[in-house]
Amino acid sequence: MTDSKYFTTTKKGEIFELKAELNSDKKEKKKEAVKKVIASMTVGKDVSALFPDVVNCMQTDNLELKKLVYLYLMNYAKSQPDMAIMAVNTFVKDCEDPNPLIRALAVRTMGCIRVDKITEYLCEPLRKCLKDEDPYVRKTAAVCVAKLHDINAQLVEDQGFLDTLKDLISDSNPMVVANAVAALSEIAESHPNSNLLDLNPQTINKLLTALNECTEWGQIFILDCLANYMPCDDRESQSICERVTPRLSHANSAVVLSAVKVLMKFMEMLPKDLDYYGTLLKKLAPPLVTLLSAEAELQYVALRNINLIVQKRPEILKHEMKVFFVKYNDPIYVKLEKLDIMIRLASQANIAQVLAELKEYATEVDVDFVRKAVRAIGRCAIKVEQSAERCVSTLLDLIQTKVNYVVQEAIVVIKDIFRKYPNKYESVIATLCENLDSLDEPEARAAMIWIVGEYAERIDNADELLESFLEGFHDESAQVQLQLLTAIVKLFLKKPTETQELVQQVLSLATQDSDNPDLRDRGYIYWRLLSTDPVAAKEVVLAEKPLISEETDLIEPTLLEELICHIGTLASVYHKPPSAFVEGSRGVQHKRLPARAVITLVKRTGLSGSNMGAGLGVAPAAMPASLGGAPAVGGGLGDLFDLGGGVGMPTGSYVAPKTVWLLAIKAKGLEISGTFARRGGIIQMDLSLTNKAMSVMTDFAVQFNRNSFGLAPAGPMQVLTPLSPNQTIDVSLPLSMSGPVMKMEPLNNLQVAVKNNIDVFYFSCQYPLSLLFVEDGRFYRQVFLATWKDIPNDSEAQFQIKDIHLNSDVASNKLQGSNIFTIAKRTVEGQDMLYQSIKLTNGIWVLAEMRIQTGNPNYTCTVPRIVYASLLHSQ
Amino acid sequence: MIHSLFLINNAGDLFLEKHWKSVISRSVCDYFFEAREKAVEPDNVPPVIRTPHHYLINIYREKIFFVSVIQTEVPPLFVIEFLHRVAETFQDYFGECSETTIKDNVVIVYELLEEMLDNGFPLATESNILKELIRPPTILRSMVNTITGSSNVGETLPTGQLSNIPWRRAGVKYTNNEAYFDVVEEIDAILDKSGTTVFAEIQGVIDACVKLSGMPDLTLSFMNPRLLDDVSFHPCVRYKRWESERVISFIPPDGNFQLMSYHISAQNLVAIPIYVKQNISFFETGSSGRLDIAVGPKQTMGKTVECLVVTVHMPKVVLSANLSATQGTYNYDPVTKILLWDIGKLNPQKLPNLKGSLSLQSGAPKPEENPSLNIDLKIQQLAISGLKVNRLDMYGEKYKPFKGVKYVTKAGKFQQRLSEWLLVHTEV
């Protein structure tokens, strides 16, 4: 007897029959009927019409029947919300059941019913279950909070469930801890700045303890959460690494990769000369190799991540080249990834081996793979100079095979080799020319034409060759046409006497007979150049080209850093930052590797060019300005102190009062005043819109011009109701830092356009720089002093802040509210010296020293320069 | 987390769906079908597929695609590992993981999926725990159930669920207490045409079958633990003791499980048990060729090589093969172009040989691709790396268990590349 019997139907109509059975008196018949309903549901049949009948079966002592009914409910409650409410009583009753399995089951199922009316009733039972004596119930309840949050986030916040969830991180049972972490992480993903997972050394310690004892899945959640933590110094970082390392030997590959992520990230903080650093590097290789003996799908994800790891730290796997050799029955997606990593690991030491392999691959069956292999040979030549000659001869061997796609691919890469090593391998051109006729792919044709044009002086019949291409000019793809045009012009400049006719022909083809604007433009430019100043034309067209290098294949370093922080995630599979593609994660925070990098960067400041100047302007320029009380800048240090109240605790970031930005007379009756604020890590622009005209205003929208820090509205301006005459409306506009960047004068200037149904209006305002101070701006104490000393004197600014009647602790607390962190404090001769750090949204660090003389209301501030953590986006 | 799961068979029929959050329309699978079509071979479907609103992460097991849908950033390895776990659980419950068995047990499948994942978070994936929650179907039980009306679902909380050893249930009792370990090593190797090793490594696992009463605490030690420098353990193994003493100390799960896997890549430790000599040539004129393959023992440590099978992927132009084998049987499949030679036991006194002629498509050019040769074999009572278990000690319980260790070596992905086609002029 199998379950396939549940799929048999009768003529009378399935639903009708099931209905009768569900209402049967016999328990057994009922259960069988519910099973039939579930079976239909699994294959996507609509059995929602049976809702009331199935719900009637819910009141039962039989656990299996109960579970089956629950399964049904979860699927169909949404479509029958009024009916679903019938189930509530049973749920509430089950949440009080003496059997923990039933309590957990009830709270779990209730959370899966995505009906508003039900969620209201869920709150009380959930609250109880979160504090249940049985850990099984607590861990289920933790997940339920995440479910509820997905349905109604506001409700979860209002009911204080988030705090309860945070408390569960300290639960005595590791499984509960793991689920609490998982739930919080999921909630945090939809609230990137909510600071839900407030990690500090104590919680980290709890997580590390739970890590050893929870299930493999729990370990993944905890490790991923640990990876978001920033250790305060290298000692802490090392101790975390030590406790995470055993996870590398876990049988679950996801655990291994998450552990690798934590280690790769925290390793950044360890000094390179530390013995432990070397040990750790050695420990990373074997688990990565082991991942490659798993199932193909796992291998694929592992390989994508290894690709990142070898770019960041090639030393880890440099001796493991052979594990990346391709087996012929590997799936194609594994083969291509292995190939890519082989090239990344290629070096003078192993190049012979690699080339032998690549040559082998070039004779495989799979066309895509063969092409990639041929291309790889070219990349080797460019990467390892000593091997170039051998690569070229291997490519020539392959060309001799006359296999069409191999020849074409080989020609494309030989072109690149010429560009890397000009005037070295031109002897092979003759061989290439023999294959001219077999080229039918645009890329290969274009490459060949480029070669002929570039070396026209050495090819006797270059004009004939190019002429032969010209015959079918109109049928060629744009790529080939452009290349042909350039090649013939090159030829003409090199051999002007014989080729005049040819060049005229191509110029007229390009400019008169073509619809392609690029081609026409290029044609006209050449034409003008040739006709006005042939010498200049020579200089332009035959100019020396920059050499290409292997780096074109590498991931750009800042992106690589970010991706290393995302090892094991989808981002690592796609090699794109999560912000680029993950849906639903609004304004993902960009993650960066921790600190040691900063120190090395300090040294670079000495070489700073004009870009650095732009950065330098930031703090010193703005801060003294605020001292003069210039209201426009509103909110340098002076303003930050100015908060009323004055005692003790950090009170959050300072918000200046609103000022008028746009006068009604200039804007057909619309007056705008506003200010900026930073709340919970989100920058907001608070606006008051007043209608001083006689007619109603609607359709508001707002846009920013490019600005120094890439501020941009994170969403549309929400003015829901029309603004009637004499009405004022307050709007809060969240801002993101993802807009285009352009340096403004002054630096904090922001040009805004506001549109309504009447017109578009422009105004500019200035935001306080403290708006840009981020929450994780605490510099590492251990390296602060060294960094401080390394900063040259000429990038220092000093100024005084007057009339502050606060002692140093209060001042420091107050500043912390605006994300200015006091790293250290010293008292010398009655003077309190506060050493402080600020980090700007674009990664610039500002270090400051503040001297406070007890009793003297004037503070002296030294702001030396800025450590360049990441280049300004603006270049 | 994991949002939904679709099971799709090789013909492209979607035969089961399960949603852990809101219901996602099965039309999302169209993106999968598109990728499936593009990949031609089912093995080549990319594991991660991006669609406008979701990500599809899939595995291909036993001719079934397990396609999971995720919506937010989730570690893909986590999803893939979980899907493998699902496939293994089906295998464990129903004896095999196939479309038929899944359809036959659809309600249990549904109950299992519900128990394994909650809101996309793994809930219970250990086979021990699942079996306490949902009993696997047996003929006897379904009969008893029909008569007595009792159910397949456990009424109490699984004991292992919350202890610090979630993998073991309490109150295990056996009349015969026994613990058996299988050391299984697979050789992965690529040999070049002359038989020289290009790359070789050993993938080893120790599978355990432990049926011991109570809460036994076991320690397994090796004669030569130094061989093992790259190991992955079952969660029950105490890593600290391995680090400090190189012994495997653990409280075992009940029943069958994989205790550890290891990986030996130092090439001097990887012995290659056999050699293959091959010669495949084509006549330049005419439409035929010749094939000659001979196999012999190399480093077998005095053991017999069994279950020897040689597989050759022929170029497309080969229509048929007329060969004779001195030992075993051969078969050439003209559709897949696979020549399979099943040799059986390797007799060192009389070396097996396969030779004869190949007929090719007339007028076809010389084959472009090089063939590859795959080797399957088995050697009983030998771990090719030389790994040897020293002893197994049990603490915490008083009875004396039966103990045993078996060794076996197999070929994993063991392949030899063939020489380029030799063109021979026909003698006139």
Chai-1 contact restraints between the chains, C-beta under 6 A:
chainA,res_idxA,chainB,res_idxB,connection_type,confidence,min_distance_angstrom,max_distance_angstrom,comment,restraint_id
A,M1,B,S142,contact,1.0,0.0,6.0,A-B,restraint_1
A,T2,B,D104,contact,1.0,0.0,6.0,A-B,restraint_2
A,D3,B,D104,contact,1.0,0.0,6.0,A-B,restraint_3
A,D3,B,N105,contact,1.0,0.0,6.0,A-B,restraint_4
A,D3,B,V106,contact,1.0,0.0,6.0,A-B,restraint_5
A,D3,B,V107,contact,1.0,0.0,6.0,A-B,restraint_6
A,S4,B,K103,contact,1.0,0.0,6.0,A-B,restraint_7
A,S4,B,D104,contact,1.0,0.0,6.0,A-B,restraint_8
A,E28,B,G149,contact,1.0,0.0,6.0,A-B,restraint_9
A,K35,B,V107,contact,1.0,0.0,6.0,A-B,restraint_10
A,I38,B,V107,contact,1.0,0.0,6.0,A-B,restraint_11
A,I38,B,Y110,contact,1.0,0.0,6.0,A-B,restraint_12
A,A39,B,V106,contact,1.0,0.0,6.0,A-B,restraint_13
A,T42,B,L16,contact,1.0,0.0,6.0,A-B,restraint_14
A,T42,B,V106,contact,1.0,0.0,6.0,A-B,restraint_15
A,T42,B,Y110,contact,1.0,0.0,6.0,A-B,restraint_16
A,L63,B,V153,contact,1.0,0.0,6.0,A-B,restraint_17
A,L63,B,E155,contact,1.0,0.0,6.0,A-B,restraint_18
A,E64,B,S151,contact,1.0,0.0,6.0,A-B,restraint_19
A,E64,B,V153,contact,1.0,0.0,6.0,A-B,restraint_20
A,L71,B,E114,contact,1.0,0.0,6.0,A-B,restraint_21
A,P100,B,L157,contact,1.0,0.0,6.0,A-B,restraint_22
A,L101,B,L157,contact,1.0,0.0,6.0,A-B,restraint_23
A,R108,B,D118,contact,1.0,0.0,6.0,A-B,restraint_24
A,R114,B,S22,contact,1.0,0.0,6.0,A-B,restraint_25
A,P135,B,L162,contact,1.0,0.0,6.0,A-B,restraint_26
A,Y136,B,L157,contact,1.0,0.0,6.0,A-B,restraint_27
A,Y136,B,Q161,contact,1.0,0.0,6.0,A-B,restraint_28
A,Y136,B,L162,contact,1.0,0.0,6.0,A-B,restraint_29
A,V143,B,D118,contact,1.0,0.0,6.0,A-B,restraint_30
A,V143,B,N119,contact,1.0,0.0,6.0,A-B,restraint_31
A,V143,B,F121,contact,1.0,0.0,6.0,A-B,restraint_32
A,K147,B,N119,contact,1.0,0.0,6.0,A-B,restraint_33
A,A182,B,F121,contact,1.0,0.0,6.0,A-B,restraint_34
A,E189,B,T72,contact,1.0,0.0,6.0,A-B,restraint_35
A,E213,B,N164,contact,1.0,0.0,6.0,A-B,restraint_36
A,W217,B,P122,contact,1.0,0.0,6.0,A-B,restraint_37
A,I220,B,F78,contact,1.0,0.0,6.0,A-B,restraint_38
A,P246,B,Y239,contact,1.0,0.0,6.0,A-B,restraint_39
A,S249,B,V231,contact,1.0,0.0,6.0,A-B,restraint_40
A,S249,B,S232,contact,1.0,0.0,6.0,A-B,restraint_41
A,S249,B,F233,contact,1.0,0.0,6.0,A-B,restraint_42
A,A251,B,S232,contact,1.0,0.0,6.0,A-B,restraint_43
A,A251,B,H234,contact,1.0,0.0,6.0,A-B,restraint_44
A,N252,B,E81,contact,1.0,0.0,6.0,A-B,restraint_45
A,S253,B,L77,contact,1.0,0.0,6.0,A-B,restraint_46
A,A254,B,P75,contact,1.0,0.0,6.0,A-B,restraint_47
A,A254,B,L77,contact,1.0,0.0,6.0,A-B,restraint_48
A,A254,B,F78,contact,1.0,0.0,6.0,A-B,restraint_49
A,A254,B,E81,contact,1.0,0.0,6.0,A-B,restraint_50
A,L257,B,L77,contact,1.0,0.0,6.0,A-B,restraint_51
A,P286,B,D230,contact,1.0,0.0,6.0,A-B,restraint_52
A,T290,B,D230,contact,1.0,0.0,6.0,A-B,restraint_53
A,T290,B,H263,contact,1.0,0.0,6.0,A-B,restraint_54
A,S293,B,Q203,contact,1.0,0.0,6.0,A-B,restraint_55
A,E297,B,P47,contact,1.0,0.0,6.0,A-B,restraint_56
A,E297,B,I59,contact,1.0,0.0,6.0,A-B,restraint_57
A,E297,B,I80,contact,1.0,0.0,6.0,A-B,restraint_58
A,L298,B,I80,contact,1.0,0.0,6.0,A-B,restraint_59
A,Y300,B,P47,contact,1.0,0.0,6.0,A-B,restraint_60
A,V301,B,P76,contact,1.0,0.0,6.0,A-B,restraint_61
A,V301,B,L77,contact,1.0,0.0,6.0,A-B,restraint_62
A,K322,B,F199,contact,1.0,0.0,6.0,A-B,restraint_63
A,F325,B,I190,contact,1.0,0.0,6.0,A-B,restraint_64
A,F325,B,F199,contact,1.0,0.0,6.0,A-B,restraint_65
A,K327,B,K413,contact,1.0,0.0,6.0,A-B,restraint_66
A,Y328,B,S372,contact,1.0,0.0,6.0,A-B,restraint_67
A,P331,B,D43,contact,1.0,0.0,6.0,A-B,restraint_68
A,P331,B,N44,contact,1.0,0.0,6.0,A-B,restraint_69
A,I332,B,N44,contact,1.0,0.0,6.0,A-B,restraint_70
A,Y333,B,P46,contact,1.0,0.0,6.0,A-B,restraint_71
A,T363,B,E369,contact,1.0,0.0,6.0,A-B,restraint_72
A,T363,B,N370,contact,1.0,0.0,6.0,A-B,restraint_73
A,V365,B,E369,contact,1.0,0.0,6.0,A-B,restraint_74
A,V403,B,E368,contact,1.0,0.0,6.0,A-B,restraint_75
A,G568,B,P75,contact,1.0,0.0,6.0,A-B,restraint_76
A,T569,B,E73,contact,1.0,0.0,6.0,A-B,restraint_77
A,T569,B,P75,contact,1.0,0.0,6.0,A-B,restraint_78
A,L570,B,E73,contact,1.0,0.0,6.0,A-B,restraint_79
A,V573,B,V48,contact,1.0,0.0,6.0,A-B,restraint_80
A,V573,B,P76,contact,1.0,0.0,6.0,A-B,restraint_81
A,P578,B,E73,contact,1.0,0.0,6.0,A-B,restraint_82
A,V582,B,E73,contact,1.0,0.0,6.0,A-B,restraint_83
A,G584,B,T72,contact,1.0,0.0,6.0,A-B,restraint_84
